[in-house]
Amino acid sequence: MADKAQTHDGYVRVRDYLVNAIKEHAFEPGQRMPTERQLAEQLDVSRAVTRRALAEVEAEGLILRLVGRGTFVRPSSETSSVVPVFDGAVSPAEYIDARICFEPELPLLIAINATSADFERMEDCLKRGEKATTREEFEIWDAAFHLAMAFATHNKLTTRMYDMIHAVRHEQAMWGALRQLGQTPDQRGIYQREHREIFASLKQRDAERASELMTQHIRATRRRLLDF
């Protein structure tokens, strides 16, 4: 039974890593991805688990596996149906304001619907973010933590809305520079502490406190990135 649970947790970990790496542009459209063996070693899971996660992500239309050539991120034109495309430019301020309106409402659904596996997934994302040695790796697990919260609502529309909001920042070139400004080692430490506080409240199913902390976290992120 324990082996089955570990296998499932490993599968979720690989899938979350792949999906978020693609969404965070750690792997660009058309880029060749690490091999099955490399992913298995990096994420400390079996190759069978890695193979299953790759098959799932391929079924979602995010990657393309070519026999004898490797695994590639599908060109953006082929994955455009995964997330809505915005016709007009969305500013960083608009993006963060939308997060302030939306994300602090998630804890209520999380308090009602989250399972122990959801909390384990969130904590795993936190631990891996804390062990990250590069900005890019930290960003992947930072995004994975927020996505894990959306999944923990067990509401498909909520998860879809989360994806829609967070897809915006990849459409603006200025986001790359802003993210670098907000990802110094000291800033990463602040993000990690704030995430830990949010997670502790969520695990206690204290929706009111978690909502308050999430609002503070996003507003502080706005000040750090935009200076207002």
N, C-alpha and C positions, 0 to 999 in steps of 0.2 A: 504493500500500500504506500509505504514511504517512498519507494523507488518510483512509483507511478506519479506521486505528487512532485517529486524532484524533476522528473522528466517534463511534466507540464510546466513547472516554474521555469525550467531551462528554455523550453519552447517559447514561452511568453517573453522571456528576457531577450532572446535572439530576435523575435519578431519586432518587439518594441524598438530595439536598437536599429534594425534595418529601416523601419518606417520613419523613425525620427532622423536618422542620418540622411535619408533622402529628402525629407521635408526641410531639414536645416541646411541642405546643400553641402553637406560634408562629402557627398558623392554627387557630382553634377550629371545632368542628362547626357547619356551616351558614354559615360565613364565606366571603365571596367572595375568591378568591385573585387574585394578580397576573395580568395578561394574558399571553398567549403571548409577545408582543413584550417586555413588561417582564422576564419571566423570562429570555428569550434575551439581553437586554442585560445584566442583572444577573450572569448566569453565563458570559457571553462565549461563547455558542454560537449556532449558526444556529437559525432558527425551525423548520426541518424537524426538527432534533435535539430541540428542545423539544417539538414536537408528538408525536414518537414516545414520548418519556418520559411525557408526559401521558397518552397512550393506554395505556401500560403500567400506570401508577398507577391509572387509571380501571378497567382490567381487574382489578386487585387489590381493587377495591371501596372505595378510600379517598376518591375524589373523584367528582363528578358534573359533567359538562359539558353545559350547556344552550345550544342554538343561540340566539344573539341576547341571551343574558343573562350568560354567562360561566361560569367554573369555580368550583365550590363544594366545600368539605369535606363529606363525607357526615355526617349526624347520627350520634352515637355509637351509637345503637340499631341503625343500619344497618351499622356496621362492627364490632360486638361480636364477630363470629365470627373477626375477624382475630387477636385476642389473647385468651387466656382471661381471664375475669373472676373476681376473688377475692371470696368472700362476706364474709369477715371482714377487719377492718382490719389492715394490715401496717405495723408501725412502721418509721421510718427505720433504726433499729438492725438490725432483722430483714432489711431490704432490703440493707443494706451487708454484713452477715454472710453473706448468701446469695451476694453477689458475691465475697466473699473465698473462699468454698468453690468457686465455679464458674469465674470468669474466669482465675485463675492456671493453670488446667489447659488453657486454649486454646492456649498457645504450642507445645505438643507437636504438635498437629494442624496448626498453622500452619507449623511447621518442616518437616513432611512434605509438606503439600499446597499451600501457597501458591505462586502464580505471580507473575511479574514485574508483571502487571497488578494483582494484589492489593496489592503493595507500593506501586505508583504511586497507587492509590486511597487508601491510608492516608496517604501523604505529601501528597497533594492536600488531604485533610481537615485535616491539620496546618497546612498553609500558609494555608488559608482561615480556619481558626480564629485563627491568628496575625494575620491582617489584619482580623479582626472589630472593628467599632467600637462595638458594643453588646453588652450581656450576652446578650440573646436570640439574636443572631446567633452569638456564641461557643458558646452551649449547643447550637445546632443542629449545628455542626461538631464539637464535643466528642463529642456522641452519635454523629455519623456516623463518627468515628474508631473508637470502640468497636464500632460495628456492622460496620465494614469488617473489623475483626479477626475477628468472628464469621463473616462471609462467607468469610474467607480460610481457614477450617478446611475448607471444601468439604464440610460435614456438615450436612444439612438439619435434623436433630434438634437439633444444637448451636445453630444459628441460631434455631430455634423456642424453645428454652429461654432463650436470651438475650432474645428479645422478651418472653417471659413474665415474666422477672425485672424487666426495665426498665419494663414497663407499670405496675408497682405504684406507682411514685412519682407517677403522675398521678391516683391515686385518693384521695390525702390532701391536704387543703388546706394543711397545714403545710409541704408540700414547697416551695411557692412562696416562703415566707419563708426557709426554710433555704437554698434555692438562691441567693437574693439575698445572704445573709450570706457564702456561699462563692464569690461571683463578683465580688469587688472587683478592680480592675486588678492589684493585687499578687498576689492569689490566682490570677488567670488566668495570670499569668506563671509561677507555680509549677507549675500544671497543665501548661502548655505544655512546660516543661523536663522534667517527668516523662514526658510523652507522647513527647517526642523520644528520651529514653533508652530507653524501652520499644521504640519503633520501630526504633532502631539495633540493638538485640539481636535483634529479630524478623527484620530484614533479613539479619543474619548467620546466621540460623537457629540461634541460641543459645537453645534452649528453656528451659534451666535458668536462665540469667541473666534472660531476659524474664519468666519466672514469678516470680522473686524480686522484680524491679522492680514487677511488677503488684501483688503482695501488698503491698509497701511503699506503693505509690501509693494503693490502696484503703484501707489502714489509716490513712494520712495524711489522706485525705479524710474518714474517719470522725472523726478527732480535730478537724479543722478545722470540721466541721459540728456535731458532737455533743459536742465537748470531752471525749471519753473514748475 
